[in-house]
Amino acid sequence: MDSDTLKSMQAPLKQRYRETPESAVVILRAEGALDGNGIVCRVETGRALVEAGLHPATGGNGMQACSGDMLLQALVACAGVTLRAVATALGIDIRGGKVTAEGELDFRGTLGVAKDAPVGLSAIRLSFALESDATEEQLLTLHKLTERYCVVYQTLVKSPAVDMKMTQL
């Protein structure tokens, strides 16, 4: 896809969102099933069924996906797609490359071993290694705009309000 194709595809959407801002608000939804035996949650991704379970560092067998890994994978996917879209819109050729996310996690927190150990990731590092002839200025712009428009990145950085409720079926 080239810049003109992307812009023409997005132009009517942008216009509609300017005219009726409420039409731009979409509720994304994920659902998991607690069926079966074991400590697992089956999550439908739209393309495949993912079975999440305990990380080996908390007693899991490594056969299921770790939700922390899934969070980082979502970040990598969103950042990669955002970078590609921004590069396309700006006419910056990206021949290939790699997006990597690393998360630092102290399992003492989630296992309740040490009250001073955080539960959750204490640091996330996102990096890009690009095959491109882009100038330094173009790379800086690409970095700035990818950071600004990546939904998962901005969600992690800005910590939205999260509400939890529990009911019985």
C-alpha positions in Angstrom: 0.0 0.0 0.0 1.2 3.5 -0.8 0.7 6.8 0.9 -2.1 7.9 -1.5 -4.0 4.7 -1.1 -3.8 4.8 2.7 -4.9 8.5 2.8 -7.8 7.9 0.4 -8.9 4.9 2.5 -8.8 6.9 5.8 -10.1 10.3 4.5 -13.8 9.4 4.7 -13.3 8.0 8.2 -11.5 11.1 9.4 -14.2 13.3 7.9 -17.0 11.3 9.6 -15.1 11.4 12.9 -14.7 15.2 12.6 -18.4 15.7 11.8 -19.7 13.2 14.4 -17.1 12.6 17.1 -19.3 10.0 18.8 -19.0 7.8 15.8 -15.3 7.4 16.5 -15.8 5.8 19.9 -15.8 2.0 19.6 -15.9 -0.5 22.5 -13.2 -3.2 22.0 -14.0 -6.4 23.8 -12.1 -9.5 24.8 -13.7 -12.5 26.4 -12.2 -15.7 27.9 -13.7 -19.0 29.0 -12.8 -20.6 32.3 -13.9 -24.0 31.0 -12.1 -27.3 31.6 -9.6 -28.4 34.1 -6.4 -26.7 35.2 -5.5 -23.1 35.7 -6.2 -21.8 32.2 -8.4 -19.2 30.5 -9.3 -19.8 26.8 -9.3 -16.5 24.9 -10.8 -16.1 21.4 -8.6 -13.8 19.3 -10.9 -13.7 16.2 -8.3 -15.8 14.3 -7.5 -18.5 16.8 -8.2 -19.8 20.3 -5.4 -19.0 22.7 -5.1 -20.8 26.0 -3.5 -18.7 28.7 -2.0 -20.3 31.8 0.6 -19.8 34.5 4.1 -18.8 33.5 6.7 -21.5 34.4 8.1 -19.1 37.0 4.8 -19.4 38.8 4.3 -23.2 38.4 3.0 -23.4 34.9 4.2 -26.0 32.4 5.0 -23.6 29.6 2.3 -25.1 27.3 -0.1 -22.2 27.6 0.5 -18.6 26.7 1.5 -16.2 29.5 -0.7 -13.2 29.8 2.4 -11.0 30.3 3.8 -12.2 27.0 0.4 -11.6 25.4 0.5 -8.0 26.7 4.0 -7.5 25.2 2.8 -9.2 21.9 -0.1 -6.7 21.7 2.3 -3.8 22.2 4.6 -5.2 19.5 1.7 -5.8 17.1 0.2 -2.3 17.7 3.6 -0.5 17.5 4.5 -2.4 14.3 1.3 -1.7 12.6 1.3 2.0 13.7 4.9 2.4 12.5 4.0 0.9 9.1 1.0 3.1 8.7 2.9 6.3 9.7 5.8 5.4 7.4 3.4 4.7 4.5 1.5 8.0 5.1 4.9 9.9 5.1 6.3 8.0 2.1 9.1 6.5 4.2 10.2 3.2 2.8 10.6 0.5 5.4 11.9 -2.7 3.7 11.7 -4.8 6.9 12.9 -4.9 10.4 12.1 -6.1 13.9 10.0 -4.8 16.8 10.9 -6.1 20.2 9.2 -5.5 23.6 10.8 -6.7 26.8 9.0 -6.5 30.2 10.7 -6.8 33.5 8.8 -8.8 36.1 9.6 -9.9 39.6 7.5 -13.0 40.3 7.9 -12.6 44.0 5.1 -10.0 43.8 2.5 -12.1 42.0 3.3 -15.1 44.2 3.0 -13.1 47.4 6.6 -14.0 48.5 7.7 -10.4 49.1 5.2 -7.6 49.9 7.7 -5.0 48.6 8.0 -6.7 45.2 5.6 -5.2 42.6 2.8 -7.2 41.1 3.1 -6.6 37.3 5.7 -5.4 35.0 8.0 -2.8 36.5 9.6 -1.8 33.2 8.8 -2.2 29.5 11.4 -1.6 26.7 10.1 -1.3 23.2 12.6 -1.1 20.3 12.7 -1.1 16.5 15.5 -2.3 14.2 14.6 -1.1 10.7 15.8 -1.9 7.2 15.4 1.6 5.7 17.2 4.4 4.0 15.3 6.9 6.0 17.2 10.0 7.2 17.8 10.6 10.9 15.1 13.4 10.7 12.6 10.9 9.1 13.4 8.3 11.8 12.9 10.9 14.6 9.5 11.8 13.0 8.6 8.2 12.6 9.5 7.5 16.3 7.5 10.5 17.5 4.4 9.7 15.5 4.5 6.0 16.3 4.7 6.8 19.9 1.9 9.3 19.7 -0.6 7.1 17.7 0.1 3.6 19.0 -3.0 2.7 21.0 -1.4 0.0 23.2 1.7 2.2 23.9 -0.5 5.2 24.9 -2.7 3.0 27.0 0.2 1.7 28.9 1.8 5.1 29.3 -1.4 6.9 30.4 -2.8 4.2 32.7 -6.5 4.4 32.0 -9.1 3.8 34.7 -9.8 0.1 35.1 -12.9 -1.2 36.8 -13.3 -4.8 37.9 -16.6 -6.5 38.9 -17.5 -10.0 39.7 -20.8 -11.8 39.6 -22.1 -15.3 39.7 -23.7 -17.0 36.7 
